[in-house]
């Protein structure tokens, strides 16, 4: 399940759009109307966030164990 961000398309000029999140399956069709107000909505495309590690991984280091 993915979380999608939707934004209302205001009918009145100068009105602020309302953003809301909705958890949907990737197979579900995007919403066309706001469930609360019935206004038309559009899906907002946002950038994802990823984690990038630079340098060698601790798991890949071949450090010999000390013998006791």
PDB file of N, CA, C and O in Angstrom, chain B, residues numbered from 101:
ATOM      1  N   UNK B 101       0.847  -1.184   0.000  1.00  0.00           N
ATOM      2  CA  UNK B 101       0.000   0.000   0.000  1.00  0.00           C
ATOM      3  C   UNK B 101       0.890   1.243   0.000  1.00  0.00           C
ATOM      4  O   UNK B 101       1.893   1.313   0.711  1.00  0.00           O
ATOM      5  N   UNK B 102       0.500   2.203  -0.803  1.00  0.00           N
ATOM      6  CA  UNK B 102       1.253   3.451  -0.929  1.00  0.00           C
ATOM      7  C   UNK B 102       0.417   4.608  -0.389  1.00  0.00           C
ATOM      8  O   UNK B 102      -0.814   4.563  -0.405  1.00  0.00           O
ATOM      9  N   UNK B 103       1.100   5.639   0.087  1.00  0.00           N
ATOM     10  CA  UNK B 103       0.427   6.842   0.550  1.00  0.00           C
ATOM     11  C   UNK B 103       0.540   7.891  -0.541  1.00  0.00           C
ATOM     12  O   UNK B 103       1.643   8.268  -0.936  1.00  0.00           O
ATOM     13  N   UNK B 104      -0.603   8.363  -1.029  1.00  0.00           N
ATOM     14  CA  UNK B 104      -0.636   9.362  -2.083  1.00  0.00           C
ATOM     15  C   UNK B 104      -1.110  10.684  -1.515  1.00  0.00           C
ATOM     16  O   UNK B 104      -1.932  10.721  -0.598  1.00  0.00           O
ATOM     17  N   UNK B 105      -0.584  11.777  -2.068  1.00  0.00           N
ATOM     18  CA  UNK B 105      -0.992  13.121  -1.667  1.00  0.00           C
ATOM     19  C   UNK B 105      -1.893  13.675  -2.763  1.00  0.00           C
ATOM     20  O   UNK B 105      -1.550  13.645  -3.945  1.00  0.00           O
ATOM     21  N   UNK B 106      -3.046  14.180  -2.349  1.00  0.00           N
ATOM     22  CA  UNK B 106      -4.005  14.789  -3.274  1.00  0.00           C
ATOM     23  C   UNK B 106      -4.182  16.247  -2.898  1.00  0.00           C
ATOM     24  O   UNK B 106      -3.986  16.635  -1.747  1.00  0.00           O
ATOM     25  N   UNK B 107      -4.560  17.058  -3.894  1.00  0.00           N
ATOM     26  CA  UNK B 107      -4.802  18.473  -3.676  1.00  0.00           C
ATOM     27  C   UNK B 107      -6.095  18.847  -4.373  1.00  0.00           C
ATOM     28  O   UNK B 107      -6.324  18.481  -5.526  1.00  0.00           O
ATOM     29  N   UNK B 108      -6.939  19.582  -3.662  1.00  0.00           N
ATOM     30  CA  UNK B 108      -8.202  19.999  -4.267  1.00  0.00           C
ATOM     31  C   UNK B 108      -7.939  21.084  -5.310  1.00  0.00           C
ATOM     32  O   UNK B 108      -6.967  21.834  -5.215  1.00  0.00           O
ATOM     33  N   UNK B 109      -8.808  21.151  -6.290  1.00  0.00           N
ATOM     34  CA  UNK B 109      -8.751  22.194  -7.314  1.00  0.00           C
ATOM     35  C   UNK B 109      -9.896  23.155  -6.982  1.00  0.00           C
ATOM     36  O   UNK B 109     -11.055  22.865  -7.280  1.00  0.00           O
ATOM     37  N   UNK B 110      -9.575  24.298  -6.365  1.00  0.00           N
ATOM     38  CA  UNK B 110     -10.639  25.212  -5.930  1.00  0.00           C
ATOM     39  C   UNK B 110     -11.457  25.744  -7.099  1.00  0.00           C
ATOM     40  O   UNK B 110     -10.931  26.014  -8.179  1.00  0.00           O
ATOM     41  N   UNK B 111     -12.740  25.887  -6.861  1.00  0.00           N
ATOM     42  CA  UNK B 111     -13.644  26.418  -7.888  1.00  0.00           C
ATOM     43  C   UNK B 111     -13.582  27.938  -7.929  1.00  0.00           C
ATOM     44  O   UNK B 111     -13.696  28.548  -8.992  1.00  0.00           O
ATOM     45  N   UNK B 112     -13.398  28.549  -6.746  1.00  0.00           N
ATOM     46  CA  UNK B 112     -13.337  30.011  -6.666  1.00  0.00           C
ATOM     47  C   UNK B 112     -11.911  30.486  -6.896  1.00  0.00           C
ATOM     48  O   UNK B 112     -10.959  29.875  -6.410  1.00  0.00           O
ATOM     49  N   UNK B 113     -11.771  31.556  -7.624  1.00  0.00           N
ATOM     50  CA  UNK B 113     -10.453  32.122  -7.877  1.00  0.00           C
ATOM     51  C   UNK B 113      -9.888  32.691  -6.581  1.00  0.00           C
ATOM     52  O   UNK B 113     -10.592  33.399  -5.862  1.00  0.00           O
ATOM     53  N   UNK B 114      -8.646  32.396  -6.277  1.00  0.00           N
ATOM     54  CA  UNK B 114      -8.002  32.898  -5.067  1.00  0.00           C
ATOM     55  C   UNK B 114      -8.171  31.999  -3.852  1.00  0.00           C
ATOM     56  O   UNK B 114      -7.530  32.232  -2.827  1.00  0.00           O
ATOM     57  N   UNK B 115      -9.016  30.978  -3.938  1.00  0.00           N
ATOM     58  CA  UNK B 115      -9.205  30.066  -2.816  1.00  0.00           C
ATOM     59  C   UNK B 115      -7.992  29.138  -2.709  1.00  0.00           C
ATOM     60  O   UNK B 115      -7.403  28.752  -3.718  1.00  0.00           O
ATOM     61  N   UNK B 116      -7.632  28.790  -1.483  1.00  0.00           N
ATOM     62  CA  UNK B 116      -6.478  27.919  -1.268  1.00  0.00           C
ATOM     63  C   UNK B 116      -6.877  26.458  -1.447  1.00  0.00           C
ATOM     64  O   UNK B 116      -7.933  26.035  -0.978  1.00  0.00           O
ATOM     65  N   UNK B 117      -6.033  25.695  -2.122  1.00  0.00           N
ATOM     66  CA  UNK B 117      -6.307  24.259  -2.235  1.00  0.00           C
ATOM     67  C   UNK B 117      -6.013  23.553  -0.915  1.00  0.00           C
ATOM     68  O   UNK B 117      -5.176  24.002  -0.131  1.00  0.00           O
ATOM     69  N   UNK B 118      -6.698  22.463  -0.683  1.00  0.00           N
ATOM     70  CA  UNK B 118      -6.488  21.668   0.533  1.00  0.00           C
ATOM     71  C   UNK B 118      -5.761  20.392   0.136  1.00  0.00           C
ATOM     72  O   UNK B 118      -6.157  19.711  -0.810  1.00  0.00           O
ATOM     73  N   UNK B 119      -4.694  20.072   0.866  1.00  0.00           N
ATOM     74  CA  UNK B 119      -3.947  18.836   0.608  1.00  0.00           C
ATOM     75  C   UNK B 119      -4.316  17.794   1.656  1.00  0.00           C
ATOM     76  O   UNK B 119      -4.533  18.108   2.827  1.00  0.00           O
ATOM     77  N   UNK B 120      -4.379  16.547   1.203  1.00  0.00           N
ATOM     78  CA  UNK B 120      -4.636  15.440   2.125  1.00  0.00           C
ATOM     79  C   UNK B 120      -3.954  14.196   1.592  1.00  0.00           C
ATOM     80  O   UNK B 120      -3.671  14.082   0.400  1.00  0.00           O
ATOM     81  N   UNK B 121      -3.695  13.262   2.500  1.00  0.00           N
ATOM     82  CA  UNK B 121      -3.048  12.002   2.150  1.00  0.00           C
ATOM     83  C   UNK B 121      -4.068  10.878   2.173  1.00  0.00           C
ATOM     84  O   UNK B 121      -5.026  10.901   2.946  1.00  0.00           O
ATOM     85  N   UNK B 122      -3.845   9.895   1.311  1.00  0.00           N
ATOM     86  CA  UNK B 122      -4.733   8.751   1.237  1.00  0.00           C
ATOM     87  C   UNK B 122      -3.902   7.506   0.965  1.00  0.00           C
ATOM     88  O   UNK B 122      -3.066   7.499   0.062  1.00  0.00           O
ATOM     89  N   UNK B 123      -4.130   6.461   1.738  1.00  0.00           N
ATOM     90  CA  UNK B 123      -3.436   5.192   1.537  1.00  0.00           C
ATOM     91  C   UNK B 123      -4.248   4.377   0.540  1.00  0.00           C
ATOM     92  O   UNK B 123      -5.414   4.062   0.780  1.00  0.00           O
ATOM     93  N   UNK B 124      -3.617   4.040  -0.579  1.00  0.00           N
ATOM     94  CA  UNK B 124      -4.282   3.286  -1.638  1.00  0.00           C
ATOM     95  C   UNK B 124      -3.335   2.212  -2.164  1.00  0.00           C
ATOM     96  O   UNK B 124      -2.116   2.292  -2.008  1.00  0.00           O
ATOM     97  N   UNK B 125      -3.929   1.223  -2.781  1.00  0.00           N
ATOM     98  CA  UNK B 125      -3.133   0.229  -3.491  1.00  0.00           C
ATOM     99  C   UNK B 125      -2.647   0.868  -4.787  1.00  0.00           C
ATOM    100  O   UNK B 125      -3.294   1.771  -5.319  1.00  0.00           O
ATOM    101  N   UNK B 126      -1.518   0.403  -5.292  1.00  0.00           N
ATOM    102  CA  UNK B 126      -1.003   0.940  -6.550  1.00  0.00           C
ATOM    103  C   UNK B 126      -1.914   0.581  -7.722  1.00  0.00           C
ATOM    104  O   UNK B 126      -1.851   1.213  -8.776  1.00  0.00           O
ATOM    105  N   UNK B 127      -2.760  -0.430  -7.536  1.00  0.00           N
ATOM    106  CA  UNK B 127      -3.689  -0.850  -8.586  1.00  0.00           C
ATOM    107  C   UNK B 127      -4.947   0.012  -8.625  1.00  0.00           C
ATOM    108  O   UNK B 127      -5.656   0.028  -9.631  1.00  0.00           O
ATOM    109  N   UNK B 128      -5.231   0.736  -7.525  1.00  0.00           N
ATOM    110  CA  UNK B 128      -6.429   1.579  -7.465  1.00  0.00           C
ATOM    111  C   UNK B 128      -6.300   2.775  -8.406  1.00  0.00           C
ATOM    112  O   UNK B 128      -5.208   3.302  -8.616  1.00  0.00           O
ATOM    113  N   UNK B 129      -7.426   3.188  -8.963  1.00  0.00           N
ATOM    114  CA  UNK B 129      -7.441   4.377  -9.815  1.00  0.00           C
ATOM    115  C   UNK B 129      -7.342   5.618  -8.929  1.00  0.00           C
ATOM    116  O   UNK B 129      -7.826   5.607  -7.797  1.00  0.00           O
ATOM    117  N   UNK B 130      -6.718   6.691  -9.431  1.00  0.00           N
ATOM    118  CA  UNK B 130      -6.625   7.918  -8.636  1.00  0.00           C
ATOM    119  C   UNK B 130      -8.004   8.524  -8.382  1.00  0.00           C
ATOM    120  O   UNK B 130      -8.931   8.354  -9.173  1.00  0.00           O
ATOM    121  N   UNK B 131      -8.115   9.232  -7.265  1.00  0.00           N
ATOM    122  CA  UNK B 131      -9.380   9.904  -6.940  1.00  0.00           C
ATOM    123  C   UNK B 131      -9.643  11.028  -7.936  1.00  0.00           C
ATOM    124  O   UNK B 131      -8.711  11.603  -8.499  1.00  0.00           O
ATOM    125  N   UNK B 132     -10.902  11.331  -8.144  1.00  0.00           N
ATOM    126  CA  UNK B 132     -11.282  12.470  -8.974  1.00  0.00           C
ATOM    127  C   UNK B 132     -12.007  13.528  -8.143  1.00  0.00           C
ATOM    128  O   UNK B 132     -12.063  14.696  -8.528  1.00  0.00           O
ATOM    129  N   UNK B 133     -12.563  13.114  -7.001  1.00  0.00           N
ATOM    130  CA  UNK B 133     -13.297  14.027  -6.112  1.00  0.00           C
ATOM    131  C   UNK B 133     -12.820  13.870  -4.679  1.00  0.00           C
ATOM    132  O   UNK B 133     -12.447  12.777  -4.254  1.00  0.00           O
ATOM    133  N   UNK B 134     -12.836  14.972  -3.935  1.00  0.00           N
ATOM    134  CA  UNK B 134     -12.491  14.969  -2.516  1.00  0.00           C
ATOM    135  C   UNK B 134     -13.603  14.251  -1.749  1.00  0.00           C
ATOM    136  O   UNK B 134     -14.773  14.607  -1.893  1.00  0.00           O
ATOM    137  N   UNK B 135     -13.259  13.241  -0.932  1.00  0.00           N
ATOM    138  CA  UNK B 135     -14.299  12.520  -0.187  1.00  0.00           C
ATOM    139  C   UNK B 135     -15.086  13.412   0.779  1.00  0.00           C
ATOM    140  O   UNK B 135     -16.253  13.133   1.053  1.00  0.00           O
ATOM    141  N   UNK B 136     -14.458  14.497   1.309  1.00  0.00           N
ATOM    142  CA  UNK B 136     -15.143  15.365   2.276  1.00  0.00           C
ATOM    143  C   UNK B 136     -16.006  16.432   1.606  1.00  0.00           C
ATOM    144  O   UNK B 136     -17.175  16.602   1.952  1.00  0.00           O
ATOM    145  N   UNK B 137     -15.420  17.148   0.645  1.00  0.00           N
ATOM    146  CA  UNK B 137     -16.134  18.300   0.079  1.00  0.00           C
ATOM    147  C   UNK B 137     -16.729  18.050  -1.302  1.00  0.00           C
ATOM    148  O   UNK B 137     -17.617  18.788  -1.730  1.00  0.00           O
ATOM    149  N   UNK B 138     -16.260  17.028  -2.005  1.00  0.00           N
ATOM    150  CA  UNK B 138     -16.754  16.757  -3.341  1.00  0.00           C
ATOM    151  C   UNK B 138     -16.075  17.576  -4.424  1.00  0.00           C
ATOM    152  O   UNK B 138     -16.422  17.458  -5.599  1.00  0.00           O
ATOM    153  N   UNK B 139     -15.100  18.416  -4.037  1.00  0.00           N
ATOM    154  CA  UNK B 139     -14.367  19.215  -5.022  1.00  0.00           C
ATOM    155  C   UNK B 139     -13.479  18.314  -5.871  1.00  0.00           C
ATOM    156  O   UNK B 139     -13.063  17.248  -5.416  1.00  0.00           O
ATOM    157  N   UNK B 140     -13.185  18.730  -7.098  1.00  0.00           N
ATOM    158  CA  UNK B 140     -12.259  17.944  -7.921  1.00  0.00           C
ATOM    159  C   UNK B 140     -10.859  17.967  -7.310  1.00  0.00           C
ATOM    160  O   UNK B 140     -10.458  18.958  -6.700  1.00  0.00           O
ATOM    161  N   UNK B 141     -10.124  16.877  -7.477  1.00  0.00           N
ATOM    162  CA  UNK B 141      -8.775  16.776  -6.915  1.00  0.00           C
ATOM    163  C   UNK B 141      -7.794  16.306  -7.985  1.00  0.00           C
ATOM    164  O   UNK B 141      -8.179  15.753  -9.015  1.00  0.00           O
ATOM    165  N   UNK B 142      -6.524  16.543  -7.706  1.00  0.00           N
ATOM    166  CA  UNK B 142      -5.455  16.016  -8.542  1.00  0.00           C
ATOM    167  C   UNK B 142      -4.419  15.381  -7.631  1.00  0.00           C
ATOM    168  O   UNK B 142      -4.244  15.796  -6.486  1.00  0.00           O
ATOM    169  N   UNK B 143      -3.739  14.378  -8.145  1.00  0.00           N
ATOM    170  CA  UNK B 143      -2.685  13.711  -7.381  1.00  0.00           C
ATOM    171  C   UNK B 143      -1.416  14.532  -7.511  1.00  0.00           C
ATOM    172  O   UNK B 143      -1.032  14.928  -8.612  1.00  0.00           O
ATOM    173  N   UNK B 144      -0.770  14.783  -6.390  1.00  0.00           N
ATOM    174  CA  UNK B 144       0.447  15.582  -6.361  1.00  0.00           C
ATOM    175  C   UNK B 144       1.642  14.642  -6.480  1.00  0.00           C
ATOM    176  O   UNK B 144       1.751  13.666  -5.737  1.00  0.00           O
ATOM    177  N   UNK B 145       2.527  14.939  -7.408  1.00  0.00           N
ATOM    178  CA  UNK B 145       3.732  14.143  -7.583  1.00  0.00           C
ATOM    179  C   UNK B 145       4.812  14.734  -6.685  1.00  0.00           C
ATOM    180  O   UNK B 145       5.147  15.913  -6.793  1.00  0.00           O
ATOM    181  N   UNK B 146       5.346  13.911  -5.807  1.00  0.00           N
ATOM    182  CA  UNK B 146       6.401  14.361  -4.901  1.00  0.00           C
ATOM    183  C   UNK B 146       7.634  13.502  -5.099  1.00  0.00           C
ATOM    184  O   UNK B 146       7.559  12.384  -5.609  1.00  0.00           O
ATOM    185  N   UNK B 147       8.751  14.032  -4.694  1.00  0.00           N
ATOM    186  CA  UNK B 147      10.000  13.280  -4.786  1.00  0.00           C
ATOM    187  C   UNK B 147      10.099  12.300  -3.643  1.00  0.00           C
ATOM    188  O   UNK B 147       9.688  12.595  -2.521  1.00  0.00           O
ATOM    189  N   UNK B 148      10.632  11.160  -3.921  1.00  0.00           N
ATOM    190  CA  UNK B 148      10.828  10.168  -2.874  1.00  0.00           C
ATOM    191  C   UNK B 148      12.060  10.491  -2.063  1.00  0.00           C
ATOM    192  O   UNK B 148      12.772  11.454  -2.349  1.00  0.00           O
ATOM    193  N   UNK B 149      12.302   9.711  -1.086  1.00  0.00           N
ATOM    194  CA  UNK B 149      13.500   9.923  -0.298  1.00  0.00           C
ATOM    195  C   UNK B 149      14.238   8.595  -0.242  1.00  0.00           C
ATOM    196  O   UNK B 149      13.652   7.546   0.022  1.00  0.00           O
ATOM    197  N   UNK B 150      15.478   8.665  -0.486  1.00  0.00           N
ATOM    198  CA  UNK B 150      16.294   7.457  -0.453  1.00  0.00           C
ATOM    199  C   UNK B 150      17.505   7.686   0.417  1.00  0.00           C
ATOM    200  O   UNK B 150      17.897   8.825   0.670  1.00  0.00           O
ATOM    201  N   UNK B 151      18.081   6.627   0.863  1.00  0.00           N
ATOM    202  CA  UNK B 151      19.257   6.713   1.712  1.00  0.00           C
ATOM    203  C   UNK B 151      20.450   6.231   0.898  1.00  0.00           C
ATOM    204  O   UNK B 151      20.430   5.141   0.327  1.00  0.00           O
ATOM    205  N   UNK B 152      21.481   7.054   0.854  1.00  0.00           N
ATOM    206  CA  UNK B 152      22.692   6.700   0.118  1.00  0.00           C
ATOM    207  C   UNK B 152      23.848   6.706   1.100  1.00  0.00           C
ATOM    208  O   UNK B 152      24.104   7.707   1.770  1.00  0.00           O
ATOM    209  N   UNK B 153      24.532   5.601   1.180  1.00  0.00           N
ATOM    210  CA  UNK B 153      25.705   5.494   2.029  1.00  0.00           C
ATOM    211  C   UNK B 153      26.949   5.574   1.159  1.00  0.00           C
ATOM    212  O   UNK B 153      27.024   4.905   0.128  1.00  0.00           O
ATOM    213  N   UNK B 154      27.911   6.370   1.550  1.00  0.00           N
ATOM    214  CA  UNK B 154      29.161   6.488   0.822  1.00  0.00           C
ATOM    215  C   UNK B 154      30.240   5.751   1.598  1.00  0.00           C
ATOM    216  O   UNK B 154      30.235   5.749   2.829  1.00  0.00           O
ATOM    217  N   UNK B 155      31.136   5.146   0.901  1.00  0.00           N
ATOM    218  CA  UNK B 155      32.231   4.450   1.556  1.00  0.00           C
ATOM    219  C   UNK B 155      31.915   2.978   1.731  1.00  0.00           C
ATOM    220  O   UNK B 155      30.830   2.512   1.384  1.00  0.00           O
ATOM    221  N   UNK B 156      32.883   2.254   2.276  1.00  0.00           N
ATOM    222  CA  UNK B 156      32.684   0.807   2.426  1.00  0.00           C
ATOM    223  C   UNK B 156      31.650   0.474   3.506  1.00  0.00           C
ATOM    224  O   UNK B 156      31.506   1.183   4.502  1.00  0.00           O
ATOM    225  N   UNK B 157      30.967  -0.587   3.279  1.00  0.00           N
ATOM    226  CA  UNK B 157      29.980  -1.055   4.240  1.00  0.00           C
ATOM    227  C   UNK B 157      30.681  -1.829   5.352  1.00  0.00           C
ATOM    228  O   UNK B 157      31.713  -2.460   5.126  1.00  0.00           O
ATOM    229  N   UNK B 158      30.123  -1.775   6.529  1.00  0.00           N
ATOM    230  CA  UNK B 158      30.688  -2.540   7.648  1.00  0.00           C
ATOM    231  C   UNK B 158      30.613  -4.029   7.345  1.00  0.00           C
ATOM    232  O   UNK B 158      31.497  -4.796   7.728  1.00  0.00           O
ATOM    233  N   UNK B 159      29.554  -4.433   6.656  1.00  0.00           N
ATOM    234  CA  UNK B 159      29.387  -5.851   6.344  1.00  0.00           C
ATOM    235  C   UNK B 159      30.418  -6.340   5.325  1.00  0.00           C
ATOM    236  O   UNK B 159      30.760  -7.522   5.304  1.00  0.00           O
ATOM    237  N   UNK B 160      30.915  -5.424   4.477  1.00  0.00           N
ATOM    238  CA  UNK B 160      31.851  -5.866   3.451  1.00  0.00           C
ATOM    239  C   UNK B 160      33.303  -5.805   3.902  1.00  0.00           C
ATOM    240  O   UNK B 160      34.184  -6.322   3.216  1.00  0.00           O
ATOM    241  N   UNK B 161      33.560  -5.187   5.030  1.00  0.00           N
ATOM    242  CA  UNK B 161      34.940  -5.113   5.526  1.00  0.00           C
ATOM    243  C   UNK B 161      35.363  -6.475   6.048  1.00  0.00           C
ATOM    244  O   UNK B 161      34.633  -7.128   6.793  1.00  0.00           O
ATOM    245  N   UNK B 162      36.528  -6.880   5.654  1.00  0.00           N
ATOM    246  CA  UNK B 162      37.048  -8.158   6.124  1.00  0.00           C
ATOM    247  C   UNK B 162      38.052  -7.880   7.235  1.00  0.00           C
ATOM    248  O   UNK B 162      39.264  -7.864   7.018  1.00  0.00           O
ATOM    249  N   UNK B 163      37.521  -7.667   8.408  1.00  0.00           N
ATOM    250  CA  UNK B 163      38.358  -7.351   9.568  1.00  0.00           C
ATOM    251  C   UNK B 163      38.552  -8.640  10.352  1.00  0.00           C
ATOM    252  O   UNK B 163      37.575  -9.256  10.780  1.00  0.00           O
ATOM    253  N   UNK B 164      39.799  -9.056  10.545  1.00  0.00           N
ATOM    254  CA  UNK B 164      40.011 -10.276  11.301  1.00  0.00           C
ATOM    255  C   UNK B 164      39.613 -10.101  12.766  1.00  0.00           C
ATOM    256  O   UNK B 164      39.820  -9.038  13.350  1.00  0.00           O
ATOM    257  N   UNK B 165      39.056 -11.126  13.337  1.00  0.00           N
ATOM    258  CA  UNK B 165      38.682 -11.094  14.755  1.00  0.00           C
ATOM    259  C   UNK B 165      39.920 -11.291  15.608  1.00  0.00           C
ATOM    260  O   UNK B 165      40.843 -12.027  15.259  1.00  0.00           O
ATOM    261  N   UNK B 166      39.902 -10.607  16.736  1.00  0.00           N
ATOM    262  CA  UNK B 166      41.028 -10.775  17.661  1.00  0.00           C
ATOM    263  C   UNK B 166      40.842 -12.094  18.399  1.00  0.00           C
ATOM    264  O   UNK B 166      39.735 -12.449  18.805  1.00  0.00           O
ATOM    265  N   UNK B 167      41.934 -12.803  18.560  1.00  0.00           N
ATOM    266  CA  UNK B 167      41.865 -14.037  19.335  1.00  0.00           C
ATOM    267  C   UNK B 167      42.174 -13.734  20.787  1.00  0.00           C
ATOM    268  O   UNK B 167      43.028 -12.899  21.083  1.00  0.00           O
ATOM    269  N   UNK B 168      41.496 -14.394  21.675  1.00  0.00           N
ATOM    270  CA  UNK B 168      41.700 -14.153  23.117  1.00  0.00           C
ATOM    271  C   UNK B 168      42.561 -15.195  23.723  1.00  0.00           C
ATOM    272  O   UNK B 168      42.835 -15.149  24.922  1.00  0.00           O
TER     273      UNK B 168
END
